[in-house]
Amino acid sequence: MPSTLIRNNFRMDRLPHIWCPGCGHGIIMRAVVQAIESQKLDKKKVCIISGIGCSSRAPGYMDFNTLHTTHGRALAFATGVKIANPDLQVIVVTGDGDVAAIGGNHLIHTARRNIDITTVVFNNHVYGMTGGQYSPTTPTRGLATTSPFGNIDKMFDICHLAGAAGATYVARGTVFHVKPLIGIIEKAIENKGFSLVEAVSICPTYYGRRNKKGTAVDMMEELREKAVDVRAAEKLTEEQKKDKFFIGEFKNQPEPEYTNEYLKIIEQAKKRSE
């Protein structure tokens, strides 16, 4: 018998999902739903939007107002939705390729506007759905179908990019550290401005197999070993930081939100025309 969380928040006729065995995306999808339920949001006022990719299949399973849009354009659609109806809680679910490659410019400008959209990035370091090509977050020297001798690009740090562009809440979690992940998604939803949560996932089928990462369990163990809470970073030497990545809250700095400021402009224009 499905749990109450599943019955209340998922389209039961669409399950089970199509993600590969061992994929971390189902964990992130459930974390998003758990955060929504914990915040006691009105389902009718929640809109979940995605672009294209493995992660972007998630809204099809989630029983809210949902939009499955075009590649890289989820944030553009979300901006339109939020401006049209500021009362909606708009959540974007996207992948590392969707948001940081073709959608990279939308990410930068949505962040700088500080529009009240919560973005959850399902980061599995590869283009999974389209054949295993390397993405903007594939580690340097990582193998992919389009980098059989190793990726020579530097990987994007999506959190630092979003924070520098103007996002007012930025955090990172993993599919191994589920409770903290739910917690930072909750805080992202609470923030009245642009929030980005990077959820580090695993892709055993393409990235894991090609890079000899072992089983899905092995990849989860690697997340456990390499993830370090950002609060502990200052206590580590450079040698200890090697091959590690940091999780937790990077930025929580509320600023005026875009739709509120836009409504003020509308009121000023009305007064001038009277």
C-alpha positions in Angstrom: 0.0 0.0 0.0 1.5 3.4 -1.0 2.3 5.8 1.8 0.1 8.8 2.5 2.9 11.0 1.1 2.8 9.2 -2.2 -1.0 9.0 -2.5 -1.4 12.7 -1.7 1.3 14.1 -3.9 1.9 11.8 -6.9 -0.2 10.8 -9.9 -0.5 7.1 -9.1 -1.5 6.1 -12.7 1.9 7.4 -13.9 4.0 5.3 -11.5 6.4 3.5 -11.4 8.8 6.0 -12.8 11.0 5.3 -15.8 14.4 6.2 -14.3 17.1 3.5 -14.4 17.7 1.2 -11.4 20.0 3.0 -9.0 19.3 6.5 -10.3 19.2 9.1 -7.6 16.5 11.2 -9.2 13.6 9.5 -7.4 15.2 10.4 -4.1 15.3 14.1 -5.1 11.8 14.0 -6.4 10.5 12.6 -3.1 12.6 15.2 -1.2 10.9 18.0 -3.1 7.5 16.5 -2.3 8.4 16.0 1.3 9.5 19.7 1.6 6.2 20.8 0.0 4.2 18.8 2.4 6.2 19.9 5.4 5.6 23.5 4.4 1.8 22.7 4.3 1.5 24.4 0.9 -1.8 24.5 -0.9 -1.4 22.1 -3.8 -3.6 24.3 -6.0 -1.1 27.1 -5.5 2.0 25.0 -6.4 3.3 25.0 -9.9 6.2 22.7 -10.8 8.0 23.4 -14.1 10.7 21.5 -15.9 12.6 21.6 -19.2 14.0 18.5 -20.9 16.2 15.7 -19.6 16.1 12.8 -17.0 15.2 15.2 -14.2 12.6 17.0 -16.2 10.4 13.9 -16.2 9.6 14.5 -12.5 6.6 16.8 -12.9 4.8 14.2 -14.9 4.6 12.1 -11.7 3.8 14.9 -9.3 0.2 15.8 -8.6 0.4 19.6 -8.7 0.0 22.2 -11.5 2.9 21.2 -13.8 4.5 22.3 -17.0 7.0 20.2 -19.0 8.6 22.8 -21.3 11.4 23.0 -23.8 15.2 22.3 -23.3 16.8 24.9 -21.1 13.8 27.2 -20.9 12.2 26.1 -17.7 13.3 29.3 -15.9 11.9 31.4 -18.7 8.5 29.7 -18.5 8.6 29.9 -14.7 9.3 33.7 -14.8 6.2 34.1 -17.0 4.1 32.0 -14.6 5.3 33.9 -11.5 4.8 37.3 -13.0 1.3 36.4 -14.3 0.3 35.0 -10.9 2.6 36.0 -8.0 0.5 34.1 -5.5 1.8 30.8 -7.0 4.6 28.9 -5.3 6.8 28.2 -8.4 9.3 25.4 -8.3 11.6 24.4 -11.2 13.2 21.0 -11.4 16.0 20.8 -13.8 19.2 19.0 -14.7 22.8 20.1 -14.9 22.8 20.2 -18.7 19.3 21.7 -18.9 20.1 24.6 -16.5 23.8 25.2 -16.9 24.3 24.7 -20.7 21.5 25.7 -23.0 19.7 27.3 -20.1 22.7 29.0 -18.5 21.8 32.5 -19.6 18.3 32.0 -18.2 19.8 30.9 -14.9 22.0 34.0 -14.6 19.2 36.5 -15.4 16.6 34.8 -13.2 19.0 34.8 -10.4 19.9 38.5 -10.8 16.3 39.5 -10.9 15.7 37.6 -7.6 12.3 36.5 -8.7 10.6 34.2 -6.2 11.3 30.8 -7.9 12.8 27.8 -6.2 15.1 25.8 -8.5 16.2 22.3 -7.7 19.0 21.0 -9.9 19.2 17.3 -10.2 23.0 17.1 -10.9 24.2 13.7 -12.1 27.2 15.1 -14.0 26.1 13.9 -17.4 23.4 14.1 -20.1 21.7 10.9 -19.2 18.5 10.9 -21.3 20.2 11.7 -24.6 23.0 9.2 -24.5 25.6 10.0 -21.9 27.3 13.1 -23.3 29.5 15.2 -20.9 27.7 18.2 -19.3 28.9 21.5 -17.8 29.3 19.7 -14.4 31.2 16.6 -15.6 34.4 16.5 -13.7 37.6 17.3 -15.6 39.0 14.1 -17.1 35.6 12.4 -16.6 34.6 10.0 -19.4 31.5 10.3 -21.4 30.2 9.3 -24.9 31.5 12.6 -26.2 34.7 12.6 -24.2 36.0 9.0 -24.6 39.6 10.2 -23.7 38.4 12.4 -20.8 36.7 15.7 -20.5 39.2 18.6 -20.6 36.7 21.3 -19.6 36.6 22.7 -16.1 33.3 21.9 -14.4 30.8 24.6 -13.4 30.1 25.1 -9.8 26.4 25.8 -10.1 26.0 27.1 -6.6 28.8 29.6 -6.9 27.5 30.7 -10.3 23.9 31.2 -8.9 25.2 33.1 -5.8 27.4 35.4 -7.8 24.6 36.1 -10.3 22.3 37.3 -7.4 20.4 34.3 -6.0 19.4 35.0 -2.4 19.4 31.5 -1.2 21.9 28.9 -2.4 22.6 25.4 -1.0 23.8 22.0 -2.0 22.8 18.5 -0.8 23.1 14.9 -2.1 20.9 11.9 -2.6 22.9 10.2 0.2 22.2 13.0 2.8 18.4 12.9 2.4 17.3 14.6 5.6 19.6 17.6 5.1 18.5 17.8 1.5 14.8 18.0 2.5 15.7 20.7 5.0 17.5 23.0 2.5 14.7 22.6 0.0 12.2 23.7 2.7 14.4 26.8 3.4 14.6 27.5 -0.4 10.8 27.4 -0.6 10.6 29.8 2.4 12.9 32.3 0.8 11.0 35.1 -0.9 13.4 35.4 -3.8 15.4 33.3 -6.2 16.6 30.1 -4.5 18.8 27.4 -5.9 19.4 24.0 -4.4 21.9 21.7 -6.2 21.1 18.1 -5.4 24.1 15.9 -6.3 22.7 12.7 -7.8 24.1 9.5 -9.3 23.9 8.0 -12.8 25.1 4.4 -12.6 24.0 3.6 -16.2 26.0 6.2 -18.1 28.4 8.1 -15.9 29.1 5.4 -13.3 29.6 2.5 -15.7 31.8 4.5 -18.1 34.0 5.9 -15.3 34.2 2.5 -13.4 32.4 3.8 -10.4 31.0 0.4 -9.5 27.4 -0.2 -8.4 24.8 2.4 -7.4 25.7 1.5 -3.8 29.3 2.2 -4.5 28.4 5.6 -5.9 26.3 6.4 -2.9 29.2 5.5 -0.6 31.4 7.8 -2.6 29.0 10.7 -1.9 29.1 9.8 1.8 32.9 9.9 1.8 33.5 13.0 -0.4 30.8 15.3 0.8 31.9 17.7 3.6 29.6 20.2 5.4 30.6 23.7 4.4 30.7 24.7 8.1 33.7 22.3 8.5 35.6 23.5 5.4 37.6 26.2 7.3 39.0 23.6 9.6 40.4 21.5 6.8 43.8 21.8 5.2 44.2 22.1 1.5 45.4 18.5 1.4 42.3 17.4 3.3 40.0 19.3 0.9 41.4 17.5 -2.1 38.8 15.4 -3.9 36.1 16.6 -1.6 33.0 18.8 -2.3 31.0 20.9 0.1 27.4 20.6 1.0 25.1 22.8 3.1 24.0 26.4 2.9 26.2 28.8 1.0 24.1 31.9 0.9 21.0 33.1 2.7 20.7 36.8 2.0 17.1 38.1 1.6 16.7 41.1 -0.8 13.7 42.8 -2.4 11.8 40.3 -4.6 11.1 40.9 -8.3 7.3 40.5 -8.5 6.8 42.8 -5.5 9.0 45.4 -7.0 7.2 45.0 -10.4 3.8 45.6 -8.7 5.2 48.8 -7.3 6.1 50.0 -10.8 2.5 49.2 -12.0 1.1 51.2 -9.1 3.3 54.2 -9.9 2.3 54.0 -13.6 -1.4 54.0 -12.6 -1.0 57.0 -10.4 0.8 58.9 -13.2 -2.0 58.1 -15.6 -4.8 59.3 -13.3 
